[in-house]
Amino acid sequence: MEECTARQRLRIYFTGVGGQGTLTATTLLAGAAMIAGLDVVAGEVHGMAQRGGVVESVVLLGGWRSPRVDFGEADVLLGFEPLETLRGLPYLRLGGAVFSSSDPLPPVGVSLGQAQYPELAVIEEKIRQIAGLCKFLPCRELGLAAGSAQSGNTALLGAACAAGALPFGTDVLERAVKNVLSPGIQEVNLKALALGAAA
């Protein structure tokens, strides 16, 4: 993807479930954008306080006034759960980039046997019909390798950055981790960032 300057615009849509760190990832990316000198607006679109509820947020770079993304407008979709990535697909513009965890967290209906979770291959196929760039990563596994499953969100950011979908390098994300996160979890997240970039 083309590198973003202060005059260019980039809309990033995040989706996941409660407890995965979707909003932390949003804050990290917004912090990295500020370090890079980009105009940034961020906001939570929808969030559930309890663990397992759907969480959606946005980061808009390049001079947007409102933290809003409508259907077909997002340039990048970052999904922290495969089914939520699929559900968020209408927000992606045709040819946009998708980075998603491949680790399912079945919703309550599936856990109760009232619904069936689609096969990952089916989810990927539907996403690839819209996305120009699509990467699925084992974020939970990468997070655990770094020292905490929750750091899988940072691994996904690292992958998106390394693939050129974000307008700055992983060095800027590293600085954001050090600026935004508490000292006790920085090392784990820096490891996760590196693992995601390598993946």
Secondary structure, DSSP 8 states (H G I E B T S, - for coil): -----TTS-EEEEEEEETTS-HHHHHHHHHHHHHHTT--EEEEEEE--SSTTSEEEEEEEESS-SS----TT-EEEEEESSHHHHHHHGGGEEEEEEEEEE------HHHHTTSS----HHHHHHHHHTT-SEEEEE-HHHHHHHHT-GGGHHHHHHHHHHHTT-SSS-HHHHHHHHHHHS-HHHHHHHHHHHHHHHH-
